[in-house]
Amino acid sequence: MRNKGWLVVVTIVFSTYMTGYSQKFVNEFLNIGVGARAHGMSGSVVASVFDGTAGYWNPASLIQVESDLQINAMHANWFGGIANYDYVSIAKKMSGEQSHVAAFSFIRLGVDNIPNTLNLIGPDGTIDYDRVTSFSAADFAAIFSYARALGEDQKWSLGGNIKVIHRSIGSFGKAWGFGADFSALYKVSPNFTLGVSGRDITTTFNAWSFNLKEDEKKVFQSTNNEIPVSSTELTLPRVIAAAAYTFSKGNFSYLAEIDLNFSTYGTKASVISSNKFNLDPSLGLEVGYADKVFVRGGLGNMQSVINPVNTSQRQFEIQPNVGLGLKLGRLKVDYALANIGSVSGVLVSHIFSLGLDFVASK
């Protein structure tokens, strides 16, 4: 039992990051979202995203990037600072008669400095804290995006992603995965836009392999825990359909968007659900002044959850997010106060992101 403390830590990490026993919620770190603007609107940006973060939300919307080159970055603390979520992207306009843009995005979600107390107690029973080492459990994603406008009026645009995923739990386990997304954007009018994003349309997979030493396996066995084995996870496809409407009055601009997330996860907590179908809506609002200052709000994570007092009943819960934005020439600074990972409002996240435009030399 001398390794019980270490085993508890590793078991928690395995249960958090390795979801091979449930094919419904694989690669959940890719569902968190990027950009403080989007978080402030509860992710309701599939039809209105206009910068490099479109590579994540709706790659077809990358054609709306106005500068020749754009860089975006975001940092957020998750679970009250336990986990760090980082994102960076670069979007580049390509030359040609039709508008087309390529982008690369990188995402990391990691829990760092996890203590490994396997060797805390020596064979003779002595305790030596110098034997304690640390490891990280991290998820990585590299996303390659491409978008192209269609037709002379360029009202239509199509886009897609190729995703390479790497997940690791120290030296104990690693996984590689691949997948693809497809999306479209249609400008009905200058004020009204429709968007659709097909996530993991190829069914994204992760292939896990584990490298546990014999003494580590004995710890699992002695505490009646299953020894993790090599396995394959599958991420099921889902589709997000969105509509956004914008208008201006004087120095003020107004934007409203509704997103409908269709999936086959079969979770009963969804607003509309069955054994093989789910519908999860979200709403986002943005008010701008002089195209420099922006105030945002969103409603998402709508769920019908079990009443903790009377488990035979369910209660409806909704998560509100808020955000601010400031545009300083080529620099955009955004902030969002979001409740990622907790509908009850206990664990809030402060999210910051930056965007920088580079103008092509003439």
Beta strands, then each sheet from edge to edge (+ up, - down):
strand 1: 69-78
strand 2: 83-94
strand 3: 100-116
strand 4: 133-150
strand 5: 156-169
strand 6: 173-187
strand 7: 192-199
strand 8: 204-210
strand 9: 231-235
strand 10: 238-249
strand 11: 252-263
strand 12: 272-273
strand 13: 278-289
strand 14: 293-306
strand 15: 314-328
strand 16: 331-338
strand 17: 349-358
sheet 1: 9+ 8- 6+ 5- 4+ 3- 2+ 1- 17+ 16- 15+ 14- 13+ 11- 10+ 7-
sheet 2: 9+ 8- 6+ 5- 4+ 3- 2+ 1- 17+ 16- 15+ 14- 13+ 12-
end
